Amino acid sequence: MQADIENYEDAATGELLSIAELQFSLVSRDTLQVSSLSSQERERVNELDRAFIGRADEVRSFVATYGDADGIFAEKPPQRWWWHIARIASGQMLVDLTDQTVLYKGQTYKY
C-alpha cells in the first residue's frame, strides 16, 4: 500500500508534470479506496485527500491545458470524487471528507 500512497501523494502535494502522471496517481487512489488499510495508512490517505481538495483550483487549471477540465474523466462515478477535482474546484461537486459523502447534481453519494 505504501507505493500507492506515495503515488497518490504526487497528485495531492507534488508537482503536476503530465496528465498521464495525474491519471496514474488517481488510479492509485482508486486502489487505496478498495484496500484494507491500517489506521495509520487511512489517516495518511485522509491527509492527502484534504491536500488534494485544497489544491483543486491548481489541478483544474492544469487539467484545462489538456482540454475541457469539467468534462475530462466524466465517465468516472461521483463516488470516485478524486477524478472530478475540476468539478470540485468549480463548485459543481462538494465532498465531505468526515462523512465520506459527495454531493453532485442534487444527489448524495457515499464513498
C-alpha positions in Angstrom: 0.0 0.0 0.0 2.9 2.3 0.6 3.6 2.6 -3.1 0.0 3.6 -3.8 0.1 6.2 -1.1 3.3 7.7 -2.5 1.8 7.7 -6.0 -1.3 9.5 -4.7 0.9 11.9 -2.8 2.3 13.0 -6.1 -1.1 14.3 -7.2 -2.1 15.6 -3.8 1.1 17.6 -3.0 3.7 17.2 -5.8 4.4 19.0 -9.0 1.9 18.3 -11.7 4.0 17.2 -14.7 1.7 15.4 -17.1 -1.9 14.3 -17.4 -0.6 10.7 -17.6 1.1 11.0 -14.2 -2.0 12.5 -12.8 -4.1 9.6 -14.1 -1.5 7.2 -12.6 -1.9 8.9 -9.2 -5.7 8.8 -9.4 -5.6 5.0 -10.2 -3.5 4.6 -7.1 -6.2 6.5 -5.1 -8.8 4.0 -6.6 -6.7 1.1 -5.3 -6.5 2.7 -1.9 -10.2 3.1 -1.7 -10.8 -0.6 -2.0 -7.9 -1.8 0.1 -7.7 -2.8 3.7 -5.6 -0.1 5.2 -4.1 0.2 8.7 -5.4 3.2 10.8 -2.1 5.0 10.1 -2.4 4.4 6.3 -6.1 5.5 6.4 -5.1 8.7 8.2 -2.4 9.5 5.7 -4.8 9.0 2.8 -7.3 11.3 4.6 -4.5 13.9 4.9 -3.7 13.6 1.2 -7.4 13.9 0.3 -7.6 17.2 2.2 -4.4 18.4 0.5 -5.7 17.4 -3.0 -9.0 19.2 -2.4 -7.1 22.2 -1.1 -5.3 22.5 -4.5 -8.4 21.8 -6.6 -8.1 25.2 -8.4 -4.5 24.5 -9.3 -5.3 21.0 -10.6 -8.3 22.3 -12.5 -6.1 24.8 -14.3 -3.5 22.1 -15.0 -6.2 19.8 -16.5 -7.6 22.6 -18.5 -4.4 22.8 -20.5 -5.3 19.3 -21.9 -8.9 20.2 -22.8 -12.3 20.5 -21.1 -11.4 20.4 -17.4 -15.0 19.7 -16.3 -15.6 17.1 -19.0 -12.4 15.1 -18.6 -12.9 11.8 -16.6 -16.7 12.3 -16.8 -17.2 8.6 -17.1 -15.9 8.1 -13.5 -18.6 7.6 -10.9 -19.1 10.5 -8.4 -18.1 8.2 -5.6 -14.6 8.4 -7.1 -14.6 12.2 -6.4 -10.8 12.5 -6.9 -11.3 12.1 -10.7 -13.7 15.0 -10.5 -11.3 17.5 -8.9 -12.1 20.1 -11.6 -15.8 19.9 -10.7 -14.9 20.4 -7.0 -12.9 23.5 -7.9 -15.8 24.9 -9.9 -18.3 24.2 -7.1 -20.3 21.7 -9.1 -19.4 18.9 -6.7 -19.0 19.0 -2.9 -17.0 16.5 -0.8 -17.5 15.9 2.9 -14.4 14.0 4.0 -15.7 13.5 7.5 -18.9 11.8 6.4 -17.4 10.4 3.2 -20.1 11.8 1.1 -20.2 13.6 -2.3 -23.0 16.0 -3.3 -23.3 16.2 -7.1 -26.3 17.3 -9.2 -28.6 17.3 -6.1 -27.7 13.7 -5.2 -25.6 12.5 -2.3 -23.2 9.6 -2.8 -21.3 7.6 -0.2 -17.8 6.6 -0.9 
